[in-house]
Amino acid sequence: MKSLKLAILPAILLATGCTMIPAYHRPDPAVASHYDASTQAQAEVKGPVAADIDWRDYYTDARLQALIGMALENNRDLRVAILNIESARAQYRIQRADLLPSLSASAGGTIERMPADVSPTGQAGVTHAYNVGGTASYEVDLFGRVRSLSEQALQSYLATAETRKATQISLIAEVANSWLTLQADQDLKVLTANTLASQQASLKITESGYRNGTASLLDLRQAQTTVHTAEVNLAQYDRQVRQDVNALTLLVGAPLGADLVAPEAFASVKLDEDLPAGLPSDLLTRRPDVMSAEHQLLSQNANIGAARAAFFPRITLTASGGTASASLRDLFDPGSAAWSFGPSITMPIFDYGRNSANLEVAKVNRDIAVANYQKSIQTAFREVSDALDGRATWAQEESAQRELVAASQSAYDLSSKRYRQGVDGYVDVLVNQRSLYDAQQNLVKIQLSRMNNAVDLYRALGGGWTEPVVKAASAQTATPARSD
């Protein structure tokens, strides 16, 4: 008999290590193996990948670094993402605890009076009972139900951790884009103020000419139109700058000092626009949102194992032991020991399709997770492709716009000279001045779009995540241990 028990025990332990989770095969990413041929030259740029470049090394402006650092400390969305990790970690620990026996201790006593007509002895009396003991309960996980649920909780925790990384990456990009937008709008505000001053000076000359008869009423009205137009634009840019500061304050999550939002020459801001894109397959391990979607898929895959195990018996072992006595002073005397052992087995017979429906739901949820995973890859592929296309074209557009500004400046200077010489009317000056102003505005907007594209490429390639420094005292609790 003893040898039989020794033979059965390893079999039980081996069985409890098995699960009914389907074998996982990473789904087809459903994207091309390379980026578009028109951007392949840019995609093959050599150098460190974006995900390995610290955000402090990519965003080198001291004020922008300070803003990003403040946002990482104070932004409420990021704070919620971090707290979600704590919640998911606790849920995993709760589920993982089911893999081990539960132990509890108890102590109690009862004093009961029995009337004569219900007493076993036929006489009224008072009885006393006292007990001290412990209870242990354990589910023998023969078919892996508990382990499947533990794996599901683990994958959900890992997905939440990746979501936190994706939130930080997006936050850094949003802060950078908001700060660049603020600097561009401040440039436009200065440009408009300078243009307004020039147009006001021209208006005074036109008013003097109108009084002297050298300028027509049409010239005067057109000069007034350009001045009022510039005044409207100046008010718009002033409002936009204020709203940019408000948006940046919300992202940072704290009041901003005047030095952090002071104007800076927009053309002096530099970003590394030659990041290597690599291959689309790199996104599977470089993009936290893609990795989060895969962990969600693994979580739903583990749910199938738990749903399958529900069709099979559940075996629970329950044991208790301690001492019991009718007298409190005799509670620990020899012979007062008491124990019980109660194994139980539960087998589903008629559930009217409940388990089958649960399994079907688990499979459908797994298929939904597959679709979400593939969509996350396709979204990442599209974002990188768009950024690469932008890198290939924004520089060309900016170069052409610079030439347009130079040509518009030359046309304005020539028309002003011809007007002073009496060759042309003032209408030509106003037309060329308006064209120059529009070209200068568009140049700033194109520069902003090019810089936003550089930020988006860095984000799309997974750049911006920096592993926080974990103190030695808490390093062992940073990630829950996985139990296989």
C-alpha positions as CSV (number, residue, x, y, z in Angstrom):
1,M,0.0,0.0,0.0
2,K,2.8,2.4,0.9
3,S,4.5,1.8,-2.5
4,L,1.2,2.4,-4.2
5,K,0.9,5.8,-2.5
6,L,4.4,6.7,-3.5
7,A,3.6,5.8,-7.1
8,I,0.4,7.9,-7.2
9,L,1.9,11.0,-5.6
10,P,4.3,11.8,-8.5
11,A,1.4,11.2,-11.0
12,I,-0.7,13.8,-9.1
13,L,2.1,16.3,-9.0
14,L,2.8,15.8,-12.7
15,A,-0.9,16.2,-13.5
16,T,-1.2,19.5,-11.6
17,G,1.6,21.0,-13.8
18,C,-0.5,20.5,-17.0
19,T,-3.0,22.9,-18.5
20,M,-5.5,22.9,-21.4
21,I,-4.3,26.2,-22.8
22,P,-4.1,25.9,-26.6
23,A,-0.6,26.1,-28.0
24,Y,0.2,29.7,-28.9
25,H,1.4,30.7,-32.4
26,R,1.9,34.4,-33.1
27,P,-0.6,35.5,-35.7
28,D,0.4,36.7,-39.1
29,P,1.1,40.5,-38.7
30,A,-0.9,41.2,-41.9
31,V,1.5,43.9,-43.1
32,A,4.1,44.0,-45.8
33,S,7.6,42.8,-45.0
34,H,9.1,46.1,-46.0
35,Y,8.0,49.7,-46.0
36,D,7.1,51.4,-49.3
37,A,9.8,51.5,-51.9
38,S,9.7,55.3,-52.0
39,T,10.8,55.4,-48.4
40,Q,13.1,52.4,-48.3
41,A,16.2,54.6,-48.7
42,Q,15.2,56.4,-45.5
43,A,14.2,53.2,-43.8
44,E,17.7,51.8,-44.3
45,V,19.5,54.7,-42.5
46,K,22.1,53.2,-40.2
47,G,22.4,54.1,-36.5
48,P,20.8,53.3,-33.1
49,V,17.1,52.4,-33.3
50,A,14.7,54.9,-31.8
51,A,13.6,52.5,-29.0
52,D,17.2,52.5,-27.7
53,I,17.6,56.3,-27.7
54,D,16.8,57.9,-24.4
55,W,14.3,60.8,-24.8
56,R,16.9,63.1,-23.1
57,D,19.3,62.3,-25.9
58,Y,16.6,63.0,-28.6
59,Y,15.1,66.1,-27.1
60,T,18.2,68.1,-26.3
61,D,16.6,71.5,-25.6
62,A,17.0,72.1,-21.8
63,R,13.5,73.7,-21.4
64,L,11.8,70.9,-23.3
65,Q,13.6,68.3,-21.2
66,A,12.4,70.1,-18.1
67,L,8.8,70.1,-19.3
68,I,8.9,66.4,-20.2
69,G,10.4,65.6,-16.8
70,M,7.6,67.6,-15.0
71,A,5.0,65.8,-17.1
72,L,6.4,62.3,-16.2
73,E,6.0,63.3,-12.5
74,N,2.7,65.1,-12.6
75,N,0.5,64.0,-15.6
76,R,-2.7,62.4,-14.3
77,D,-3.1,60.1,-17.3
78,L,0.3,58.6,-16.7
79,R,-0.5,58.4,-12.9
80,V,-3.6,56.4,-13.7
81,A,-1.6,54.1,-15.9
82,I,0.8,53.4,-13.1
83,L,-2.0,52.8,-10.7
84,N,-3.5,50.4,-13.1
85,I,-0.3,48.4,-13.0
86,E,-0.6,48.2,-9.2
87,S,-4.1,47.0,-9.5
88,A,-3.2,44.3,-12.2
89,R,-0.3,43.2,-10.0
90,A,-2.6,42.7,-7.0
91,Q,-5.1,40.8,-9.2
92,Y,-2.4,38.5,-10.3
93,R,-1.2,37.9,-6.8
94,I,-4.8,37.0,-5.8
95,Q,-5.2,34.5,-8.6
96,R,-1.7,33.1,-8.0
97,A,-2.5,32.4,-4.4
98,D,-5.1,29.8,-5.5
99,L,-2.2,27.6,-6.6
100,L,-1.2,27.1,-3.0
101,P,-3.1,25.6,0.0
102,S,-5.0,28.0,2.1
103,L,-4.4,27.8,5.8
104,S,-6.5,29.3,8.6
105,A,-6.6,29.1,12.4
106,S,-9.6,29.4,14.6
107,A,-10.6,29.2,18.2
108,G,-14.1,29.1,19.7
109,G,-16.4,28.0,22.4
110,T,-20.1,27.4,23.0
111,I,-22.3,27.3,26.1
112,E,-25.7,25.8,25.4
113,R,-28.7,25.0,27.6
114,M,-30.9,22.2,26.5
115,P,-34.5,21.8,27.9
116,A,-35.5,18.4,29.1
117,D,-38.0,17.6,26.2
118,V,-35.3,18.0,23.6
119,S,-32.2,16.8,25.6
120,P,-30.9,13.3,24.6
121,T,-30.8,12.4,28.3
122,G,-34.3,13.6,29.0
123,Q,-32.9,16.0,31.6
124,A,-32.4,19.8,31.2
125,G,-28.7,20.8,31.4
126,V,-26.0,23.2,30.2
127,T,-23.3,21.9,27.9
128,H,-19.9,23.5,27.2
129,A,-17.6,23.0,24.2
130,Y,-14.3,24.6,23.4
131,N,-12.0,24.1,20.4
132,V,-8.7,25.4,19.0
133,G,-7.5,24.3,15.6
134,G,-6.6,25.0,12.0
135,T,-8.0,24.3,8.6
136,A,-6.2,23.7,5.3
137,S,-7.9,23.6,1.9
138,Y,-6.3,22.8,-1.5
139,E,-7.7,22.3,-5.0
140,V,-5.8,19.6,-6.8
141,D,-5.4,21.3,-10.2
142,L,-5.5,18.1,-12.3
143,F,-6.7,19.8,-15.4
144,G,-5.0,23.2,-15.0
145,R,-8.1,25.4,-14.3
146,V,-6.3,27.3,-11.6
147,R,-3.1,27.5,-13.5
148,S,-4.9,28.8,-16.6
149,L,-6.6,31.5,-14.6
150,S,-3.2,32.4,-13.0
151,E,-1.7,32.6,-16.5
152,Q,-4.6,34.8,-17.6
153,A,-4.0,37.2,-14.7
154,L,-0.2,37.3,-15.4
155,Q,-0.7,38.2,-19.1
156,S,-3.2,40.9,-18.1
157,Y,-0.7,42.3,-15.7
158,L,2.0,42.3,-18.4
159,A,-0.4,44.0,-20.9
160,T,-1.1,46.7,-18.4
161,A,2.7,47.3,-17.9
162,E,3.1,47.7,-21.6
163,T,0.2,50.1,-21.7
164,R,1.9,52.2,-19.1
165,K,5.0,52.3,-21.4
166,A,2.9,53.3,-24.4
167,T,1.2,56.0,-22.3
168,Q,4.6,57.5,-21.4
169,I,5.8,57.4,-25.0
170,S,2.6,59.2,-26.1
171,L,2.8,61.7,-23.3
172,I,6.4,62.6,-24.2
173,A,5.4,63.1,-27.9
174,E,2.4,65.2,-26.9
175,V,4.5,67.4,-24.7
176,A,7.1,67.8,-27.4
177,N,4.5,68.6,-30.1
178,S,2.7,71.1,-27.8
179,W,5.9,72.9,-27.0
180,L,6.9,73.1,-30.7
181,T,3.4,74.4,-31.5
182,L,3.8,77.0,-28.8
183,Q,7.1,78.1,-30.2
184,A,5.8,78.2,-33.8
185,D,2.7,80.3,-32.8
186,Q,5.0,82.7,-30.9
187,D,7.1,83.0,-34.0
188,L,4.0,83.8,-36.0
189,K,2.9,86.3,-33.4
190,V,6.2,88.1,-33.7
191,L,6.1,87.9,-37.5
192,T,2.6,89.4,-37.5
193,A,3.5,92.1,-35.0
194,N,6.5,93.1,-37.3
195,T,4.3,93.0,-40.3
196,L,1.6,95.2,-38.6
197,A,4.2,97.7,-37.6
198,S,5.4,97.9,-41.3
199,Q,1.9,98.2,-42.6
200,Q,1.0,100.9,-40.1
201,A,4.0,102.9,-41.3
202,S,2.9,102.4,-44.8
203,L,-0.6,103.5,-43.9
204,K,0.7,106.8,-42.5
205,I,2.6,107.4,-45.8
206,T,-0.5,106.6,-47.8
207,E,-2.7,108.9,-45.6
208,S,-0.2,111.7,-46.1
209,G,-0.2,111.1,-49.9
210,Y,-4.0,111.1,-49.9
211,R,-4.1,114.4,-48.2
212,N,-1.5,115.8,-50.7
213,G,-3.3,114.3,-53.6
214,T,-0.6,111.8,-54.6
215,A,-2.6,108.8,-53.4
216,S,-6.1,107.8,-54.3
217,L,-8.9,106.9,-52.0
218,L,-8.6,103.3,-53.2
219,D,-4.9,103.3,-52.1
220,L,-5.9,104.5,-48.7
221,R,-8.7,101.9,-48.2
222,Q,-6.4,99.1,-49.3
223,A,-3.7,100.2,-46.9
224,Q,-6.3,100.3,-44.1
225,T,-7.4,96.8,-45.1
226,T,-4.0,95.3,-44.8
227,V,-3.5,97.0,-41.4
228,H,-6.8,95.7,-40.0
229,T,-6.1,92.2,-41.4
230,A,-2.8,92.1,-39.6
231,E,-4.5,93.4,-36.4
232,V,-7.0,90.5,-36.6
233,N,-4.2,88.0,-37.2
234,L,-2.2,89.4,-34.3
235,A,-5.2,88.9,-32.0
236,Q,-5.7,85.4,-33.2
237,Y,-2.1,84.4,-32.6
238,D,-2.1,86.1,-29.2
239,R,-5.1,83.9,-28.3
240,Q,-3.6,80.8,-29.8
241,V,-0.4,81.3,-27.8
242,R,-2.4,81.6,-24.6
243,Q,-4.3,78.4,-25.4
244,D,-1.0,76.6,-26.3
245,V,0.2,77.4,-22.8
246,N,-3.0,76.1,-21.3
247,A,-2.7,72.9,-23.3
248,L,0.9,72.4,-22.2
249,T,0.0,73.1,-18.6
250,L,-2.6,70.4,-18.7
251,L,-0.1,67.9,-20.2
252,V,2.5,68.8,-17.6
253,G,0.0,68.7,-14.8
254,A,1.6,71.6,-12.9
255,P,1.9,75.4,-13.3
256,L,4.6,76.5,-15.8
257,G,7.2,79.1,-15.1
258,A,7.6,82.0,-17.5
259,D,11.0,80.8,-18.5
260,L,9.7,77.5,-19.8
261,V,7.3,79.0,-22.2
262,A,9.3,82.0,-23.3
263,P,9.7,82.6,-27.0
264,E,12.6,80.8,-28.7
265,A,13.8,81.1,-32.3
266,F,11.9,78.2,-33.9
267,A,14.5,77.6,-36.5
268,S,17.1,76.9,-33.7
269,V,15.2,73.8,-32.5
270,K,16.9,70.7,-33.8
271,L,15.8,67.1,-33.8
272,D,17.4,64.0,-35.2
273,E,15.3,63.3,-38.3
274,D,17.5,60.4,-39.6
275,L,16.3,57.7,-37.3
276,P,16.6,54.2,-38.9
277,A,13.1,52.6,-39.4
278,G,14.3,49.0,-39.6
279,L,11.7,46.4,-40.7
280,P,8.0,46.2,-39.9
281,S,8.7,43.1,-37.9
282,D,10.7,45.2,-35.5
283,L,7.5,46.8,-34.3
284,L,6.4,43.6,-32.7
285,T,9.0,44.0,-30.0
286,R,9.7,47.8,-30.1
287,R,6.1,49.1,-29.8
288,P,4.6,48.8,-26.3
289,D,1.1,49.0,-27.6
290,V,1.7,46.1,-30.0
291,M,3.2,44.1,-27.1
292,S,0.3,45.0,-24.9
293,A,-2.1,43.7,-27.6
294,E,-0.1,40.4,-27.7
295,H,-0.3,40.0,-24.0
296,Q,-4.0,40.5,-24.2
297,L,-4.2,37.8,-26.8
298,L,-2.2,35.5,-24.6
299,S,-4.6,36.3,-21.7
300,Q,-7.6,35.3,-23.8
301,N,-5.8,32.2,-24.9
302,A,-5.3,31.2,-21.3
303,N,-9.0,31.7,-20.7
304,I,-9.7,29.0,-23.2
305,G,-7.7,26.6,-21.0
306,A,-9.8,27.5,-17.9
307,A,-13.0,27.1,-19.9
308,R,-11.9,23.7,-21.1
309,A,-11.0,22.6,-17.6
310,A,-14.5,23.4,-16.4
311,F,-15.8,20.3,-18.2
312,F,-13.7,18.0,-15.9
313,P,-14.0,17.2,-12.2
314,R,-12.7,19.6,-9.5
315,I,-11.0,17.9,-6.6
316,T,-10.7,19.7,-3.3
317,L,-8.8,18.5,-0.2
318,T,-9.9,19.9,3.1
319,A,-8.3,19.0,6.5
320,S,-8.6,20.4,10.0
321,G,-6.9,19.6,13.2
322,G,-6.7,20.9,16.8
323,T,-8.0,20.2,20.2
324,A,-11.5,20.1,21.6
325,S,-12.9,19.7,25.1
326,A,-16.0,20.3,27.2
327,S,-13.9,22.1,29.7
328,L,-11.7,25.1,28.9
329,R,-9.0,23.9,31.4
330,D,-8.8,20.5,29.8
331,L,-8.6,21.9,26.3
332,F,-4.9,21.0,25.9
333,D,-4.8,17.8,27.9
334,P,-3.7,14.5,26.4
335,G,-6.4,12.9,24.5
336,S,-8.2,16.1,23.4
337,A,-6.8,16.1,19.9
338,A,-9.4,16.2,17.1
339,W,-9.0,16.1,13.4
340,S,-10.9,15.6,10.2
341,F,-10.1,15.0,6.5
342,G,-12.7,15.6,3.9
343,P,-11.8,15.3,0.2
344,S,-14.5,16.2,-2.3
345,I,-15.0,16.0,-6.0
346,T,-17.4,18.0,-8.1
347,M,-18.3,16.8,-11.6
348,P,-20.6,18.8,-13.9
349,I,-23.4,16.7,-15.3
350,F,-26.3,18.8,-16.4
351,D,-25.4,22.5,-16.8
352,Y,-27.8,23.2,-19.8
353,G,-24.9,24.2,-22.0
354,R,-23.3,26.7,-19.6
355,N,-19.8,25.3,-19.9
356,S,-20.1,25.0,-23.6
357,A,-21.2,28.6,-23.9
358,N,-18.3,29.7,-21.7
359,L,-15.9,27.9,-23.9
360,E,-17.4,29.5,-27.0
361,V,-17.2,32.9,-25.4
362,A,-13.5,32.3,-24.6
363,K,-12.8,31.3,-28.2
364,V,-14.6,34.3,-29.6
365,N,-12.7,36.6,-27.2
366,R,-9.5,35.0,-28.4
367,D,-10.4,35.7,-32.0
368,I,-11.3,39.3,-31.1
369,A,-7.9,39.7,-29.4
370,V,-6.2,38.3,-32.6
371,A,-8.0,41.0,-34.7
372,N,-7.0,43.7,-32.2
373,Y,-3.4,42.5,-32.2
374,Q,-3.2,42.6,-36.0
375,K,-4.9,46.0,-36.1
376,S,-2.4,47.3,-33.6
377,I,0.4,46.1,-35.9
378,Q,-1.3,47.6,-39.0
379,T,-1.7,50.9,-37.1
380,A,1.9,51.0,-36.1
381,F,3.0,50.2,-39.7
382,R,0.8,53.0,-41.0
383,E,2.2,55.5,-38.5
384,V,5.8,54.6,-39.3
385,S,5.1,54.7,-43.1
386,D,3.4,58.1,-42.8
387,A,6.3,59.5,-40.8
388,L,8.8,58.1,-43.4
389,D,6.8,59.6,-46.2
390,G,6.8,62.9,-44.3
391,R,10.5,62.8,-43.8
392,A,11.0,62.3,-47.5
393,T,8.7,65.3,-48.5
394,W,8.6,67.9,-45.7
395,A,12.3,68.8,-46.3
396,Q,11.6,69.3,-50.0
397,E,8.5,71.4,-49.2
398,E,10.4,73.6,-46.8
399,S,13.1,74.2,-49.3
400,A,10.7,75.2,-51.9
401,Q,8.9,77.5,-49.4
402,R,12.1,79.2,-48.5
403,E,12.7,80.0,-52.2
404,L,9.1,81.3,-52.4
405,V,9.8,83.6,-49.4
406,A,13.0,84.8,-51.0
407,A,11.1,85.5,-54.3
408,S,8.3,87.2,-52.4
409,Q,10.7,89.4,-50.5
410,S,12.4,90.4,-53.7
411,A,9.1,91.2,-55.4
412,Y,8.0,93.3,-52.4
413,D,11.3,95.2,-52.4
414,L,11.1,95.9,-56.1
415,S,7.5,97.1,-56.0
416,S,8.3,99.4,-53.1
417,K,11.2,100.9,-55.0
418,R,9.1,101.3,-58.1
419,Y,6.4,103.0,-56.1
420,R,8.8,105.4,-54.5
421,Q,10.1,106.2,-58.0
422,G,6.5,106.8,-59.2
423,V,6.6,104.0,-61.7
424,D,3.8,101.8,-60.2
425,G,0.9,102.4,-57.9
426,Y,0.6,101.5,-54.3
427,V,-1.7,98.6,-55.1
428,D,1.3,96.5,-56.4
429,V,3.1,97.2,-53.1
430,L,0.2,96.0,-51.0
431,V,-0.3,92.9,-53.1
432,N,3.4,91.9,-52.8
433,Q,3.5,92.7,-49.1
434,R,0.5,90.4,-48.5
435,S,2.1,87.7,-50.6
436,L,5.3,88.0,-48.6
437,Y,3.4,87.8,-45.3
438,D,1.5,84.7,-46.4
439,A,4.7,83.0,-47.6
440,Q,6.5,83.8,-44.3
441,Q,3.5,82.4,-42.3
442,N,3.4,79.2,-44.4
443,L,7.2,78.7,-43.9
444,V,6.8,78.7,-40.1
445,K,3.8,76.2,-40.4
446,I,5.8,73.9,-42.7
447,Q,8.7,74.0,-40.3
448,L,6.3,73.0,-37.5
449,S,4.9,70.2,-39.5
450,R,8.4,68.9,-40.3
451,M,9.3,69.0,-36.6
452,N,6.0,67.3,-35.6
453,N,6.8,64.6,-38.2
454,A,10.2,64.0,-36.5
455,V,8.5,63.7,-33.1
456,D,5.9,61.3,-34.6
457,L,8.5,59.1,-36.2
458,Y,10.4,58.8,-32.9
459,R,7.2,57.9,-31.1
460,A,6.0,55.5,-33.9
461,L,9.3,53.6,-33.7
462,G,8.9,53.1,-29.9
463,G,11.2,55.9,-28.7
464,G,10.5,57.6,-25.5
465,W,10.4,54.8,-22.9
466,T,13.1,54.8,-20.2
467,E,13.1,52.1,-17.6
468,P,12.8,53.7,-14.2
469,V,15.5,53.2,-11.7
470,V,14.3,50.6,-9.2
471,K,15.7,50.8,-5.6
472,A,17.4,47.7,-4.3
473,A,14.9,47.4,-1.5
474,S,11.9,47.1,-3.8
475,A,13.6,45.5,-6.9
476,Q,12.3,42.1,-6.0
477,T,8.7,43.3,-6.0
478,A,9.0,45.2,-9.3
479,T,7.7,42.3,-11.4
480,P,5.7,39.3,-10.0
481,A,7.5,36.0,-10.4
482,R,5.9,33.7,-12.9
483,S,4.9,30.3,-11.7
484,D,5.1,27.5,-14.3
